[in-house]
């Protein structure tokens, strides 16, 4: 009996020692977990971007210090809100509250794509943000919510506006002497009263005339760029024959196609197709699209241009056998609100650079192009398809 009691006491002491050891390990693990949690919190709070994490149901789960600093909201207040209350709380802070409402609702239904948009804060301080939204997956690839990141680009935008003003000023200053030089060169070449010119003089003046026109074109492009960035560009739309305009544009590309043995096919409607647009702007856009098609189509590849009508709209589709763009790259290409003006896509080992100037909307009561009227449809192989829709008169 005594031996059995001693054995029981020994077993209890052993169990107690094992329990104490397990408790010590649990305490150590908990302390380590708290340190890791504190470190992660410190890293998140050290971020210069405001972060908001929403559950799949749209309920706020986490914000960082920068979020509370930017928007003047206490984290306890934010995290206690229902999805509807959170939307109401944030919508009053931004200029485009309808867009923000749509973005926050994506946490409940969009589990794959990354979105990006420009947002302007109106209170308590005016700021400009590049807002990004990314889905968050668990280790087992289970969707656990969506994180929203507000990157403050107020300073960058101010510097950008200063740059645009400088470019505009320089362009105006350059255009005045260039106009004078061009006028006098044209006069010397065409006015017989200035005297007889030798062949060598005429050749030199011809080179001067060509390069003066080239400088004028570059100066005008710089001026257009500053106007586009400031939203001040104006269009002077008139009825024009889109088929004739395209026919006049194509000969400049033929030598390049021939040199690379690229084939080009033009599909035009039988009837004369008149559209309401500005010829110079349409030429610029189509020139950029055709140049990209030529540049990124391999040797012996093919390029097609199709004009068709869809109701009151004329649609120009340019197709090529180049590397193409993925769905995400297409979205970034046409995300004209993005602060990035130059963007390089990667498909395998190939690269292509596209200027977003070609797809920026021209702000005018008589619309020529808007972001919604220009689309890109592509598969990584084999084609890139771009649409320019011109309003018919």
ROGU-246487 format. One record per residue (C-alpha): x, y, z; residue number from 1. Coordinates in Angstrom, 2 decimals, decimal comma. Last residue first. Example, Ala and Ser with C-alpha at 12.3 -4.5 7.8 and 13.67 -1.06 7.14 Angstrom:
13,67/-1,06/7,14/2
12,30/-4,50/7,80/1
//
This chain:
-21,26/63,42/-87,24/393
-19,67/60,09/-86,25/392
-17,88/59,94/-82,92/391
-14,47/58,34/-83,21/390
-13,64/55,14/-81,39/389
-10,02/54,11/-81,21/388
-9,51/50,43/-80,47/387
-6,31/48,55/-79,81/386
-5,62/44,86/-80,43/385
-2,32/43,24/-79,58/384
-1,80/39,78/-81,05/383
-0,31/36,30/-80,81/382
0,28/35,42/-78,07/381
0,08/36,98/-74,65/380
-3,62/37,41/-75,46/379
-4,90/40,88/-76,14/378
-7,75/43,33/-76,04/377
-6,97/46,99/-75,48/376
-9,70/49,58/-75,25/375
-10,21/53,25/-76,03/374
-13,64/54,72/-75,59/373
-13,75/54,36/-71,83/372
-10,49/56,26/-71,41/371
-11,89/59,03/-73,56/370
-11,24/59,98/-77,15/369
-12,58/62,66/-79,50/368
-15,06/64,29/-77,19/367
-16,73/67,55/-78,11/366
-16,97/69,14/-74,66/365
-13,20/68,74/-74,37/364
-10,72/66,90/-72,17/363
-8,57/64,69/-74,39/362
-8,33/61,36/-72,60/361
-4,85/59,89/-72,27/360
-4,30/56,90/-74,51/359
-1,36/58,01/-76,63/358
0,20/59,88/-73,73/357
0,47/56,54/-71,97/356
3,70/55,95/-73,87/355
4,27/52,25/-74,40/354
7,53/50,40/-73,90/353
7,78/46,78/-74,96/352
9,87/43,97/-73,66/351
10,54/40,45/-74,80/350
12,23/37,85/-72,66/349
8,95/36,28/-71,53/348
6,33/39,00/-71,62/347
7,41/42,08/-69,70/346
5,70/45,43/-69,84/345
7,48/48,75/-69,53/344
5,48/51,81/-68,48/343
6,04/55,45/-69,09/342
3,61/58,02/-67,80/341
3,31/56,54/-64,32/340
0,90/58,61/-62,19/339
-1,96/56,20/-63,05/338
-5,14/57,96/-63,98/337
-4,72/56,68/-67,54/336
-5,14/53,07/-66,42/335
-5,15/51,95/-70,05/334
-1,74/50,30/-70,00/333
-2,22/49,04/-66,45/332
-5,42/47,18/-67,36/331
-3,77/45,76/-70,48/330
-0,82/44,58/-68,38/329
-3,18/42,80/-65,98/328
-4,93/41,01/-68,86/327
-1,60/39,95/-70,41/326
-0,19/41,85/-73,37/325
0,77/40,87/-76,90/324
3,99/39,34/-78,20/323
3,50/40,68/-81,74/322
1,27/39,28/-84,47/321
-0,57/42,56/-85,03/320
-4,10/43,95/-84,87/319
-5,20/47,58/-85,26/318
-8,94/48,15/-84,83/317
-10,56/51,46/-85,84/316
-14,17/51,80/-84,73/315
-16,67/54,31/-86,12/314
-19,51/55,00/-83,72/313
-23,17/55,83/-84,40/312
-24,16/52,15/-84,42/311
-20,98/50,08/-84,57/310
-19,15/51,03/-87,75/309
-16,06/49,31/-89,05/308
-12,47/50,17/-89,89/307
-9,90/47,37/-89,76/306
-6,12/47,64/-89,74/305
-4,08/44,45/-89,89/304
-0,39/43,85/-89,17/303
1,55/40,70/-90,08/302
4,86/39,17/-89,11/301
7,76/38,55/-91,48/300
10,12/40,09/-88,92/299
8,55/40,24/-85,48/298
5,79/42,72/-84,54/297
6,80/44,96/-81,66/296
8,06/47,96/-83,64/295
5,48/47,79/-86,45/294
2,51/47,54/-84,05/293
4,00/50,26/-81,86/292
4,38/52,57/-84,87/291
0,84/51,74/-86,03/290
-0,58/52,69/-82,62/289
1,48/55,88/-82,40/288
0,58/56,99/-85,95/287
-3,07/56,18/-85,26/286
-3,06/58,47/-82,24/285
-1,19/61,32/-83,90/284
-3,34/61,13/-87,06/283
-6,51/61,25/-84,98/282
-5,16/64,30/-83,20/281
-4,31/66,12/-86,45/280
-7,65/65,24/-88,07/279
-9,81/66,58/-85,25/278
-12,98/64,52/-85,04/277
-16,54/64,09/-86,32/276
-16,48/61,08/-88,61/275
-17,32/60,58/-92,29/274
-17,19/57,05/-93,73/273
-17,38/56,89/-97,52/272
-19,01/53,58/-98,41/271
-17,13/50,36/-99,16/270
-15,79/49,98/-95,64/269
-12,02/49,63/-95,33/268
-9,90/46,61/-94,39/267
-6,17/47,28/-94,78/266
-3,68/44,41/-94,70/265
0,00/44,87/-93,89/264
2,72/42,28/-94,37/263
6,05/42,58/-92,58/262
9,21/41,86/-94,55/261
11,33/43,82/-92,05/260
12,57/46,36/-94,61/259
9,24/46,28/-96,45/258
7,29/47,17/-93,32/257
9,67/50,04/-92,58/256
9,44/51,37/-96,14/255
5,61/51,16/-96,03/254
5,12/53,17/-92,84/253
5,16/56,66/-94,40/252
2,81/55,42/-97,14/251
0,11/54,58/-94,53/250
-0,93/58,07/-93,35/249
-2,67/59,24/-96,54/248
-4,74/56,06/-96,69/247
-5,67/56,54/-93,01/246
-6,95/60,07/-93,61/245
-8,90/58,94/-96,67/244
-10,63/56,19/-94,67/243
-11,45/58,62/-91,84/242
-13,16/61,09/-94,16/241
-13,51/64,19/-92,01/240
-16,30/66,18/-90,33/239
-14,80/68,84/-88,04/238
-13,62/68,77/-84,45/237
-11,54/71,57/-82,99/236
-10,15/70,03/-79,85/235
-8,82/71,88/-76,82/234
-6,09/70,76/-74,43/233
-6,37/72,24/-70,97/232
-6,35/69,09/-68,83/231
-3,06/70,10/-67,20/230
-1,28/66,94/-68,36/229
-2,81/67,22/-71,83/228
-1,80/70,88/-72,16/227
1,79/70,16/-71,10/226
1,95/67,32/-73,61/225
0,47/69,47/-76,39/224
3,15/72,10/-75,78/223
5,86/69,46/-75,94/222
4,33/68,12/-79,17/221
4,22/71,65/-80,61/220
7,91/72,10/-79,83/219
8,76/68,76/-81,45/218
6,78/69,71/-84,58/217
8,45/73,12/-84,75/216
11,86/71,46/-84,37/215
11,02/69,17/-87,28/214
9,82/72,10/-89,36/213
13,11/73,85/-88,67/212
14,95/70,65/-89,55/211
13,30/70,45/-92,97/210
13,75/74,16/-93,72/209
17,44/74,06/-92,77/208
17,97/71,02/-94,97/207
16,18/72,79/-97,83/206
18,28/75,91/-97,20/205
21,45/73,84/-97,59/204
20,17/72,24/-100,81/203
19,02/75,59/-102,22/202
22,41/77,08/-101,48/201
24,16/74,14/-103,19/200
21,87/74,40/-106,24/199
22,60/78,10/-106,51/198
19,93/80,60/-105,57/197
18,82/83,54/-107,73/196
17,69/86,67/-105,90/195
15,45/87,71/-103,03/194
12,77/88,85/-105,50/193
12,13/85,25/-106,59/192
10,28/84,43/-103,36/191
9,96/80,68/-102,77/190
13,19/79,47/-101,14/189
14,11/82,77/-99,48/188
10,56/83,19/-98,17/187
10,41/79,67/-96,75/186
13,70/80,31/-94,93/185
12,36/83,64/-93,64/184
9,15/82,12/-92,32/183
10,88/79,14/-90,73/182
13,33/81,36/-88,88/181
10,51/83,62/-87,61/180
8,36/80,69/-86,52/179
11,37/79,16/-84,78/178
12,00/82,42/-82,92/177
8,44/82,42/-81,48/176
8,06/78,66/-80,98/175
10,96/78,40/-78,57/174
9,46/80,79/-76,01/173
6,09/79,06/-76,15/172
7,68/75,66/-75,72/171
9,83/76,91/-72,84/170
6,77/78,24/-71,00/169
4,76/75,05/-71,54/168
7,67/72,86/-70,44/167
8,10/74,98/-67,30/166
4,38/74,81/-66,49/165
4,44/71,05/-66,97/164
7,47/70,74/-64,70/163
5,78/72,80/-62,00/162
2,70/70,58/-62,29/161
4,91/67,50/-61,94/160
6,58/68,95/-58,86/159
3,12/69,49/-57,37/158
2,09/65,97/-58,36/157
5,20/64,49/-56,75/156
4,55/66,45/-53,55/155
0,94/65,27/-53,32/154
1,81/61,66/-54,18/153
0,74/60,11/-50,86/152
0,42/56,35/-51,31/151
-2,91/54,99/-50,05/150
-2,86/51,18/-49,77/149
-5,99/49,04/-49,51/148
-5,67/45,41/-48,37/147
-8,25/42,78/-49,31/146
-9,52/39,80/-47,34/145
-8,83/36,22/-46,27/144
-8,91/34,41/-49,63/143
-7,66/30,87/-49,06/142
-4,40/30,11/-50,85/141
-3,36/27,56/-48,17/140
-0,81/30,02/-46,81/139
-3,56/32,64/-46,63/138
-4,33/34,96/-49,54/137
-4,63/38,76/-49,52/136
-6,21/40,55/-52,51/135
-4,62/43,88/-53,49/134
-5,99/47,42/-53,72/133
-3,95/50,44/-54,75/132
-4,71/54,12/-54,21/131
-2,26/56,70/-55,62/130
-3,11/59,65/-53,44/129
-3,46/63,41/-53,71/128
-3,82/65,39/-50,49/127
-6,09/68,12/-49,16/126
-6,11/68,14/-45,37/125
-9,07/67,28/-43,06/124
-10,45/66,72/-45,59/123
-10,51/66,89/-49,38/122
-8,53/63,75/-50,24/121
-7,99/63,16/-53,96/120
-7,83/59,58/-55,25/119
-5,99/58,20/-58,30/118
-6,63/54,55/-59,07/117
-5,09/51,08/-58,92/116
-6,61/47,63/-58,83/115
-5,02/44,22/-58,33/114
-7,14/41,28/-59,43/113
-8,02/38,00/-57,79/112
-10,64/37,94/-55,03/111
-13,23/40,47/-56,19/110
-16,64/40,02/-54,48/109
-16,67/41,19/-50,85/108
-13,43/43,21/-50,90/107
-14,66/44,94/-54,07/106
-17,21/46,95/-52,05/105
-14,40/49,20/-50,82/104
-13,52/50,12/-54,41/103
-17,09/50,88/-55,43/102
-17,62/53,24/-52,49/101
-14,28/54,89/-53,27/100
-15,41/55,55/-56,85/99
-18,65/57,14/-55,64/98
-16,77/59,24/-53,07/97
-14,67/60,98/-55,70/96
-13,46/64,02/-53,76/95
-12,54/62,10/-50,64/94
-12,95/62,51/-46,89/93
-16,76/62,35/-46,78/92
-16,66/58,85/-48,27/91
-14,52/57,50/-45,43/90
-17,04/57,45/-42,57/89
-20,02/56,49/-44,76/88
-18,04/53,57/-46,21/87
-16,98/52,49/-42,70/86
-20,58/52,64/-41,46/85
-21,72/50,42/-44,31/84
-18,97/47,85/-43,64/83
-19,63/47,92/-39,87/82
-17,38/50,16/-37,82/81
-15,52/49,17/-34,64/80
-12,16/48,98/-36,41/79
-12,37/52,61/-37,53/78
-13,22/53,99/-34,09/77
-10,44/52,03/-32,42/76
-8,00/53,19/-35,11/75
-8,82/56,86/-34,41/74
-9,52/58,82/-37,58/73
-7,73/61,99/-38,68/72
-7,44/60,79/-42,29/71
-3,73/60,96/-42,91/70
-2,55/60,36/-39,33/69
-5,01/57,50/-38,70/68
-3,93/55,75/-41,90/67
-0,25/56,43/-41,16/66
-0,64/54,65/-37,82/65
-1,78/51,43/-39,45/64
-5,23/49,94/-39,97/63
-6,48/46,38/-39,35/62
-9,64/44,30/-39,45/61
-12,20/46,56/-41,15/60
-15,39/44,64/-42,12/59
-16,00/44,17/-45,85/58
-17,30/40,60/-45,68/57
-14,08/39,18/-47,12/56
-12,29/41,03/-44,29/55
-10,85/44,49/-44,88/54
-7,26/45,65/-44,34/53
-6,51/49,38/-44,45/52
-3,01/50,75/-44,94/51
-1,80/54,36/-45,21/50
1,59/54,51/-46,92/49
4,83/55,79/-45,35/48
5,25/52,43/-43,62/47
6,70/52,55/-40,10/46
3,31/51,51/-38,69/45
3,41/48,26/-40,67/44
6,97/47,51/-39,52/43
6,11/48,36/-35,90/42
3,02/46,13/-36,05/41
5,12/43,30/-37,47/40
7,66/43,77/-34,69/39
4,95/43,83/-32,03/38
3,37/40,66/-33,43/37
6,78/38,99/-33,53/36
7,45/40,04/-29,94/35
3,96/38,86/-28,91/34
4,52/35,52/-30,63/33
7,90/35,15/-28,92/32
6,29/35,89/-25,55/31
3,53/33,38/-26,33/30
6,11/30,78/-27,32/29
8,07/31,40/-24,12/28
4,90/31,21/-22,01/27
3,89/28,00/-23,79/26
7,35/26,55/-23,22/25
7,16/27,48/-19,53/24
3,68/25,97/-19,31/23
4,92/22,75/-20,94/22
7,81/22,60/-18,46/21
5,38/23,14/-15,57/20
3,12/20,40/-16,91/19
6,07/18,01/-17,25/18
7,14/18,81/-13,68/17
3,57/18,31/-12,45/16
3,33/14,99/-14,29/15
6,60/13,86/-12,74/14
5,47/14,94/-9,27/13
2,14/13,14/-9,80/12
3,93/9,97/-10,94/11
6,17/10,09/-7,88/10
3,15/10,56/-5,63/9
1,42/7,58/-7,26/8
4,52/5,45/-6,90/7
4,85/6,46/-3,23/6
1,22/5,55/-2,63/5
1,65/2,16/-4,33/4
4,72/1,47/-2,19/3
2,85/2,35/0,96/2
0,00/0,00/0,00/1
//
